[in-house]
Amino acid sequence: MRFGVIGTNWITESFIEAARTVDGASVTAVCSRKLETAKNFAEKNDLTHTYESITDMCHSGEIDAVYLATPNAVHHEQAIECMESGIPVLCEKPLTATKAMAEKMISVSRKENVLLMEAMKSTVMPNFKKIQESLPLLGDIRQVRAHYGQYSSRYDKFKAGEVLNAFKPDLANGSLMDLGVYTLYPIVTLFGRPNEVHAISTNLSTGVDGQGMVLLSYDEMNVTLSYSKIADSFLASEISGEKAALHIDHISSPEKVSLMSKQDGVTDLSVAQSKPPMAYEVEEFIRTYESGTIQSSVNTHERSLLTVELMEAIRKQIGVVYPLD
């Protein structure tokens, strides 16, 4: 599968590096709003073809699929343009900013019979599958705590008065969209729709959230999510049951999974992961494409839609409004 990439940031470079470790995958083209930017990126990353028009790239005959890594606010329109050209889309998380936009993207995927998958790497990694398999060992699950705090490399400039893309509401950015989604999507994958959602946040002067906490209520189980772009966190995430608990080192990219109980102490359940984390999403995307279906069996349309719906509900509670709303 020959990928064209849209977007020229660090996450795109990580994708290219990961794709090169996957049999049957290559990255052949890049599209950017400015052709000069595309050419510079192509030269740096050894890509063959450059475009400043998504339509031109999709109709070039040089790509089989698109990896989309542009600002959240334009995911929907760019993904739809690709799918209407018959090109499958691996869309960087979050899928989009609103339920209505997510529904439109999924509708186009179904109408055109073209694959659309959210690039949530954690849920297709081997150690996440190990988490799913190990849930019965915990007994009745009562509490879940998912944490992801990463001090943004752009926050110092923000405090100095320079607002970069990470903190701009017109791009549908902020802590929930950039990091909180990594705590929420796995919970949706494991446990489905919550009964109640309660959220608080620390909002910044531009109107985006710098950090937040969310409480999800399920039948006889509570889930706490915490995420921040203005403070680092080194806490493991945990799923606690009546018999035992699972500790997960990084909810955004699980590498180590441990089973803990009073009776047996600590048991390492981790499985080997020899590839870059993003390689597993590339493999899942190609596997789904080759199966002839338009959605992943893991990162399903339903889970992406529910995650967007919940994030929109959270934003309403914390008062984060985007122009595209």
Buried (B, 14 or more C-beta within 10 A) or exposed (E): BBBBBBBBEEBBBBBBBBBBBBEEBBBBBBBBEEEEBBBBBBEEBEBEBBBBEBEEBBEBEBBBBBBBBBBBBBBBBBBBBBBBBEBBBBBBBBBBBBBBBBBBBBEBBBEBEBBBBBBBBBBBBBBBBBBEEBBEBBBEBBEBBBBBBBEBEBBEBBEEEEBBEBBBBBBBBBBBBBBBBBBBBBBBBBBEEBEEBEBEBBBBEBBBBBBBBBBBEBEEBBBBBBBBBBBEBEBBBBBBBEBBBBBBBBBBBBBBBBBBBEEEEEEEBBBEBEBBBBBBBBBBBBBBBEEEEBBBEBBBBEBBBBBBBBBBEBBEBBEBEBEBB
